[in-house]
Amino acid sequence: MIRDLILKNRSYRRFYQEVAIELETLRELVDLARLSASAANMQPLKYILSCAPQKNALIFPHLGWAGYLKDWPGPGEGERPSAYIVVLGDTEIKQSFSHPDHGIATQSILLGATDKGLGGCILAGVEKQGLRDALRIPTRYEILLVLALGKPKETVVIETVGPTGDIKYWRDSEGTHHVPKRLLDDIILS
Ligand SMILES: Cc1cc2nc3c(=O)[nH]c(=O)nc-3n(C[C@H](O)[C@H](O)[C@H](O)COP(=O)(O)O)c2cc1C
């Protein structure tokens, strides 16, 4: 079951924008992050939730989508995420965010979203000052990641990394997104 959930939990970048996500759903997802592991149990992460079109529109322009798809500027109007979770580090709790707390938190959220029939994408490609200004995020909080969420409108399939070792994902002429993964025997060293 966990394998099925992880297989289904791909990075989705195009959505049925008209399918709304309730604030309560976002709260339930952040609760999964709250219950996840945290280095020294410091729990320094804080979250900004967005599921209203106007607030979503403030966030979208500051996100960088699919760097390997050079000709694709990101999802167009109508295919954009219906919600976001902005993941922040509270510098009054911790000064550096080198521990992977935010990676673990976002994975918990994405697995929860997948379980609810939703999907999303972790975005580190964030124009942080612009986002800070747009959402008026106080300097106390470091912007770590943005999670885009919605009802996926694209098919994503896993491929095997070939002999050239190319790990770049690609999109075929039908719009299916292909993601190469390294073989198990290539990542287990001993
Ligand atoms: C820490 C982290 C940062 C990421 N940042 C971006 C990003 O800025 N833009 C984007 O389109 N995808 C981003 N991704 C998604 C990756 O491109 C994606 O995980 C990868 O292509 C593998 O696809 P998969 O998630 O379907 O396995 C990020 C993923 C992670 C874990």
The ligand as a Gaussian input file, in Angstrom:
#p B3LYP/6-31G(d) Opt

LIG

0 1
 C       13.581000      19.848000      -2.681000
 C       12.879000      19.812000      -4.010000
 C       12.792000      20.969000      -4.752000
 C       12.100000      20.982000      -5.965000
 N       11.957000      22.165000      -6.644000
 C       11.258000      22.181000      -7.798000
 C       11.038000      23.418000      -8.465000
 O       11.504000      24.476000      -8.052000
 N       10.289000      23.395000      -9.607000
 C        9.736000      22.233000     -10.090000
 O        9.038000      22.285000     -11.109000
 N        9.932000      21.054000      -9.464000
 C       10.671000      20.988000      -8.343000
 N       10.852000      19.802000      -7.678000
 C       10.264000      18.571000      -8.218000
 C       11.334000      17.671000      -8.856000
 O       11.666000      18.185000     -10.118000
 C       10.786000      16.227000      -8.969000
 O       10.682000      15.707000      -7.668000
 C       11.649000      15.340000      -9.833000
 O       11.609000      15.758000     -11.175000
 C       11.234000      13.882000      -9.764000
 O        9.889000      13.731000     -10.114000
 P        8.907000      12.983000      -9.129000
 O        8.695000      13.891000      -7.936000
 O        7.645000      12.763000      -9.897000
 O        9.566000      11.706000      -8.704000
 C       11.538000      19.774000      -6.471000
 C       11.635000      18.601000      -5.717000
 C       12.292000      18.621000      -4.504000
 C       12.363000      17.348000      -3.690000

